[in-house]
């Protein structure tokens, strides 16, 4: 058994519909199952790289938002004593 058999790949229909022609190469891969498997693995790798990049971007965005929230919380917590002093 090969390690790639444990990976759940997208269906063939979805692969040929979504993968760019330079990866899917239908003229070659439709006739040769081995080339088809290699192309599907290439597409899987490409998708995973894209998703990993998107995940990193989302984490960066999340960290930025959390910092903004913390700054706003600090501002709001400092606002109460100021309001109290104004009221007095």
MOZI-V497376 format. One record per backbone hydrogen bond with DSSP energy under -0.5 kcal/mol. NH is the residue of the N-H (numbers start at 0). CO is the residue of the C=O. If there is no record, write none. Layout:
BEGIN
NH:CO  NH:CO
END
This chain:
BEGIN
4:1  5:2  6:3  8:6  14:10  15:11  16:12  17:13  18:14  22:19  23:19  24:20  27:24  28:24  29:25  30:27  31:27  32:30  35:31  36:32  37:33  38:34  39:35  40:36  41:37  42:38  43:39  44:40  45:41  46:42  47:43  48:44  49:45  50:46  51:47  52:48  53:49  54:50  55:51  56:52  57:53  58:54  59:55  60:56  61:57  62:58  63:59  64:60  65:61  66:62  67:63  68:64  69:65  70:66  71:67  72:68  73:69  74:70  75:71  76:72  77:73  78:74  79:75  80:76  81:77  82:78  83:79  84:80  85:81  86:82  87:83
END
